[in-house]
């Protein structure tokens, strides 16, 4: 499987394939806000982001250390974008 290239805003499933600490009911949906550029163990990365709830809302900010090839991308349509309280159609010059 090709390695996922992560960018801020990407949403991934983090389960046992990413790290044993996320196995079973500890798996989570994670919205990436930063990929740490520092070199770590081969295939492992640090990610900063938010645990995302079923409604697409950020539940908790976390920093996680995971196997990159164990992450599973989630299509954006399955997790709503965060809402800032203003309508998207509002246009301000």
Backbone as a printed PyTorch tensor [residue, N CA C, xyz], in Angstrom:
tensor([[[  0.8520,  -1.1840,   0.0000],
         [  0.0000,   0.0000,   0.0000],
         [  0.8960,   1.2440,   0.0000]],

        [[  0.5980,   2.2230,  -0.8670],
         [  1.4230,   3.4320,  -0.9040],
         [  1.2770,   4.2380,   0.3840]],

        [[  2.3660,   4.8910,   0.7480],
         [  2.3690,   5.6770,   1.9750],
         [  1.5300,   6.9350,   1.7890]],

        [[  0.7330,   7.2410,   2.7930],
         [ -0.1280,   8.4160,   2.7840],
         [  0.7210,   9.6610,   3.0040]],

        [[  0.5420,  10.6820,   2.1630],
         [  1.1980,  11.9700,   2.3770],
         [  0.2100,  12.8270,   3.1480]],

        [[  0.5720,  13.1580,   4.3680],
         [ -0.3400,  13.8960,   5.2270],
         [ -0.1310,  15.3920,   5.1340]],

        [[ -1.2510,  16.1090,   5.1990],
         [ -1.2340,  17.5720,   5.1820],
         [ -2.1900,  18.0600,   6.2560]],

        [[ -1.9800,  19.2730,   6.7660],
         [ -2.9340,  19.8350,   7.7170],
         [ -4.3500,  19.8160,   7.1380]],

        [[ -5.2860,  19.3950,   7.9590],
         [ -6.6770,  19.2840,   7.5260],
         [ -7.0810,  17.8700,   7.1730]],

        [[ -6.1070,  16.9960,   6.9000],
         [ -6.4250,  15.6100,   6.5880],
         [ -7.0250,  14.9330,   7.8100]],

        [[ -7.9350,  14.0060,   7.5600],
         [ -8.5610,  13.2400,   8.6270],
         [ -8.2150,  11.7740,   8.4050]],

        [[ -7.7360,  11.1130,   9.4670],
         [ -7.3080,   9.7230,   9.3630],
         [ -7.8900,   8.8960,  10.4990]],

        [[ -8.0530,   7.6070,  10.2270],
         [ -8.4040,   6.6470,  11.2740],
         [ -7.0930,   6.1620,  11.8620]],

        [[ -6.9800,   6.2080,  13.1830],
         [ -5.7850,   5.7550,  13.8870],
         [ -6.1890,   4.5400,  14.7090]],

        [[ -5.7170,   3.3760,  14.2710],
         [ -6.0500,   2.1320,  14.9520],
         [ -4.7970,   1.3350,  15.2670]],

        [[ -4.9760,   0.0480,  15.4930],
         [ -3.8810,  -0.8360,  15.8860],
         [ -2.7670,  -0.8980,  14.8500]],

        [[ -3.0910,  -0.7100,  13.5670],
         [ -2.0510,  -0.7280,  12.5350],
         [ -1.0890,   0.4450,  12.6740]],

        [[ -1.5540,   1.5150,  13.2930],
         [ -0.7170,   2.7000,  13.4960],
         [  0.1130,   2.5820,  14.7710]],

        [[ -0.4540,   1.9560,  15.8040],
         [  0.2550,   1.7430,  17.0710],
         [ -0.6300,   0.8960,  17.9800]],

        [[ -0.0260,   0.0020,  18.7410],
         [ -0.8140,  -0.8580,  19.6340],
         [ -1.6100,  -0.0500,  20.6570]],

        [[ -1.1680,   1.1470,  20.9720],
         [ -1.9120,   1.9430,  21.9540],
         [ -3.2780,   2.3920,  21.4380]],

        [[ -3.5240,   2.2480,  20.1310],
         [ -4.8050,   2.6500,  19.5500],
         [ -5.6200,   1.4440,  19.0870]],

        [[ -5.3890,   0.2800,  19.6900],
         [ -6.1140,  -0.9300,  19.2860],
         [ -7.5080,  -0.9610,  19.9260]],

        [[ -8.3830,  -1.7220,  19.3040],
         [ -9.7360,  -1.9270,  19.8270],
         [-10.5180,  -0.6480,  20.0130]],

        [[-11.0990,  -0.4880,  21.2070],
         [-11.9390,   0.6860,  21.4570],
         [-11.1230,   1.9490,  21.7020]],

        [[ -9.7970,   1.8470,  21.6120],
         [ -8.9380,   3.0320,  21.7540],
         [ -8.6420,   3.6900,  20.4040]],

        [[ -9.1380,   3.0890,  19.3130],
         [ -8.9730,   3.6820,  17.9870],
         [ -9.6660,   5.0370,  17.9600]],

        [[ -9.1760,   5.9290,  17.0950],
         [ -9.7730,   7.2560,  17.0320],
         [ -9.7090,   7.8350,  15.6230]],

        [[-10.5290,   8.8400,  15.4240],
         [-10.5010,   9.6300,  14.1980],
         [ -9.7300,  10.8920,  14.5390]],

        [[ -8.7900,  11.2640,  13.6730],
         [ -7.8290,  12.3200,  14.0010],
         [ -7.7040,  13.3020,  12.8430]],

        [[ -7.9000,  14.5960,  13.1440],
         [ -7.7150,  15.6560,  12.1430],
         [ -6.3270,  16.2470,  12.3540]],

        [[ -5.4830,  16.1410,  11.3300],
         [ -4.0940,  16.5830,  11.4040],
         [ -4.0160,  18.1020,  11.3140]],

        [[ -3.2480,  18.7170,  12.2410],
         [ -2.9850,  20.1510,  12.1190],
         [ -1.5020,  20.4050,  11.8490]],

        [[ -0.6630,  19.4010,  12.1590],
         [  0.7700,  19.5750,  11.9130],
         [  1.4490,  18.2130,  11.8760]],

        [[  2.3380,  18.0480,  10.8950],
         [  3.1900,  16.8670,  10.8170],
         [  4.5820,  17.3210,  11.2300]],

        [[  5.1000,  16.7450,  12.2910],
         [  6.4240,  17.1260,  12.7870],
         [  7.4770,  16.6870,  11.7690]],

        [[  8.3110,  17.6140,  11.2850],
         [  9.2930,  17.2830,  10.2430],
         [ 10.5340,  16.5560,  10.7550]],

        [[ 10.7020,  16.4560,  12.0530],
         [ 11.9060,  15.8090,  12.5830],
         [ 11.9490,  14.3260,  12.2370]],

        [[ 13.1410,  13.8320,  12.0080],
         [ 13.3520,  12.4290,  11.6770],
         [ 13.2180,  11.5910,  12.9540]],

        [[ 12.4640,  10.4990,  12.8550],
         [ 12.2850,   9.5840,  13.9820],
         [ 12.6560,   8.1840,  13.5040]],

        [[ 12.1520,   7.1730,  14.1650],
         [ 12.3630,   5.8010,  13.7110],
         [ 11.7580,   5.6410,  12.3290]],

        [[ 12.3590,   4.8000,  11.5090],
         [ 11.9080,   4.5990,  10.1380],
         [ 10.4230,   4.2290,  10.0860]],

        [[  9.6410,   5.0550,   9.3940],
         [  8.2210,   4.7970,   9.2150],
         [  7.3140,   5.3750,  10.2870]],

        [[  7.8820,   5.9630,  11.3290],
         [  7.1000,   6.5330,  12.4220],
         [  7.1190,   8.0520,  12.3380]],

        [[  6.0050,   8.6870,  12.7320],
         [  5.9070,  10.1490,  12.6950],
         [  5.1490,  10.6630,  13.9160]],

        [[  5.4310,  11.9170,  14.2580],
         [  4.6720,  12.6380,  15.2740],
         [  3.6340,  13.4890,  14.5590]],

        [[  2.4080,  13.4500,  15.0360],
         [  1.3280,  14.2690,  14.4890],
         [  0.6990,  15.0940,  15.5970]],

        [[  0.4220,  16.3480,  15.2990],
         [ -0.3690,  17.2010,  16.1770],
         [ -1.7370,  17.3340,  15.5370]],

        [[ -2.7710,  17.2960,  16.3540],
         [ -4.1030,  17.4360,  15.7930],
         [ -5.1750,  17.2860,  16.8340]],

        [[ -6.3730,  16.9740,  16.3520],
         [ -7.5400,  16.8620,  17.2160],
         [ -8.2080,  15.5140,  17.0310]],

        [[ -8.6110,  14.9220,  18.1410],
         [ -9.4890,  13.7670,  18.0880],
         [-10.8390,  14.3130,  17.6540]],

        [[-11.4420,  13.6730,  16.6590],
         [-12.6880,  14.1570,  16.0800],
         [-13.8320,  13.2510,  16.5230]],

        [[-14.9170,  13.8700,  16.9620],
         [-16.1020,  13.1330,  17.3860],
         [-16.9710,  12.7470,  16.2030]],

        [[-18.0320,  11.9880,  16.4620],
         [-18.9220,  11.5250,  15.3900],
         [-19.5470,  12.6560,  14.5790]],

        [[-19.7570,  13.8120,  15.1780],
         [-20.3520,  14.9390,  14.4650],
         [-19.3290,  15.8080,  13.7520]],

        [[-18.0440,  15.4130,  13.8020],
         [-17.0000,  16.1900,  13.1430],
         [-16.3980,  17.2620,  14.0360]],

        [[-16.8320,  17.3120,  15.2880],
         [-16.3280,  18.3300,  16.2060],
         [-15.0330,  17.8630,  16.8810]],

        [[-14.1470,  18.8160,  17.1390],
         [-12.8870,  18.5160,  17.8110],
         [-13.1750,  18.2680,  19.2920]],

        [[-12.7350,  17.1080,  19.7680],
         [-12.9770,  16.7380,  21.1600],
         [-11.7820,  17.0100,  22.0570]],

        [[-10.5810,  16.7580,  21.5190],
         [ -9.3790,  16.8750,  22.3430],
         [ -8.1660,  17.0820,  21.4410]],

        [[ -7.3240,  18.0410,  21.8160],
         [ -6.0750,  18.2410,  21.0720],
         [ -5.0600,  17.2370,  21.5990]],

        [[ -4.3360,  16.5950,  20.6620],
         [ -3.3640,  15.5800,  21.0610],
         [ -2.1480,  15.6150,  20.1570]],

        [[ -1.0930,  15.0310,  20.6570],
         [  0.1230,  14.7890,  19.8880],
         [  0.3380,  13.2890,  19.9480]],

        [[  0.4160,  12.6440,  18.7780],
         [  0.5330,  11.1900,  18.7460],
         [  1.7400,  10.7520,  17.9280]],

        [[  2.2960,   9.6000,  18.2880],
         [  3.4370,   9.0030,  17.6200],
         [  2.9550,   7.7030,  17.0050]],

        [[  2.9550,   7.6260,  15.6620],
         [  2.3220,   6.5060,  14.9640],
         [  3.1320,   6.0400,  13.7620]],

        [[  2.8310,   4.8200,  13.3330],
         [  3.3920,   4.3010,  12.0830],
         [  2.5860,   4.9300,  10.9480]],

        [[  3.2680,   5.6290,  10.0780],
         [  2.5640,   6.3460,   9.0150],
         [  1.7880,   5.4060,   8.1020]],

        [[  2.3490,   4.2440,   7.7820],
         [  1.6380,   3.3480,   6.8710],
         [  0.4640,   2.6310,   7.5410]],

        [[  0.2850,   2.8240,   8.8500],
         [ -0.8570,   2.2560,   9.5550],
         [ -2.0590,   3.1790,   9.6110]],

        [[ -1.9020,   4.4050,   9.1400],
         [ -3.0040,   5.3660,   9.1340],
         [ -3.9140,   5.1090,   7.9510]],

        [[ -5.2080,   5.2670,   8.1520],
         [ -6.1850,   5.0690,   7.0830],
         [ -6.9120,   6.3790,   6.8240]],

        [[ -6.7350,   6.9440,   5.6110],
         [ -7.4130,   8.2070,   5.2960],
         [ -8.9320,   8.0480,   5.3480]],

        [[ -9.5940,   9.0850,   5.8020],
         [-11.0540,   9.1320,   5.8180],
         [-11.4670,  10.2210,   4.8520]],

        [[-12.3660,   9.8820,   3.9680],
         [-12.8410,  10.8760,   2.9970],
         [-13.4700,  12.0460,   3.7350]],

        [[-13.2160,  13.2310,   3.2400],
         [-13.7100,  14.4540,   3.8740],
         [-15.2210,  14.4530,   4.0230]],

        [[-15.9420,  13.8020,   3.1230],
         [-17.3950,  13.8120,   3.1880],
         [-17.9260,  13.0540,   4.4030]],

        [[-17.1200,  12.1730,   4.9970],
         [-17.5660,  11.4170,   6.1680],
         [-17.3990,  12.1990,   7.4600]],

        [[-16.5440,  13.2150,   7.4620],
         [-16.3340,  14.0260,   8.6630],
         [-16.5670,  15.4810,   8.2980]],

        [[-17.6320,  16.0840,   8.8240],
         [-17.9210,  17.4810,   8.4720],
         [-16.7840,  18.4230,   8.8830]],

        [[-16.6220,  19.4750,   8.1090],
         [-15.6260,  20.4940,   8.4450],
         [-16.0760,  21.2390,   9.6900]],

        [[-15.1210,  21.7130,  10.4960],
         [-15.5080,  22.4650,  11.6880],
         [-16.2680,  23.7300,  11.3050]],

        [[-17.2270,  24.0840,  12.1270],
         [-18.0270,  25.2810,  11.8620],
         [-17.5470,  26.4060,  12.7440]],

        [[-17.4640,  27.5910,  12.1820],
         [-17.0170,  28.7480,  12.9610],
         [-18.1600,  29.6710,  13.3340]],

        [[-19.3860,  29.2380,  13.0590],
         [-20.5410,  30.0230,  13.4690],
         [-21.0350,  31.0020,  12.4180]],

        [[-20.2860,  31.2030,  11.3370],
         [-20.7450,  32.1220,  10.2970],
         [-21.0880,  31.3320,   9.0470]],

        [[-22.1010,  31.7490,   8.3170],
         [-22.4870,  31.0380,   7.1020],
         [-21.3620,  31.0880,   6.0620]],

        [[-21.1890,  30.0000,   5.3500],
         [-20.1560,  29.9420,   4.3160],
         [-20.4510,  30.8640,   3.1460]],

        [[-21.7390,  31.1110,   2.9170],
         [-22.1030,  31.9260,   1.7630],
         [-21.8860,  33.4240,   2.0070]],

        [[-21.6580,  33.7830,   3.2510],
         [-21.4480,  35.2110,   3.5520],
         [-20.1310,  35.6710,   2.9180]],

        [[-20.2040,  36.7450,   2.1770],
         [-19.0060,  37.2600,   1.5010],
         [-18.7180,  38.6580,   2.0190]],

        [[-17.5170,  38.8220,   2.4820],
         [-17.1270,  40.1500,   2.9680],
         [-15.9350,  40.6110,   2.1710]],

        [[-15.9960,  41.8230,   1.6040],
         [-14.8880,  42.3290,   0.7890],
         [-13.6490,  42.6150,   1.5890]]])
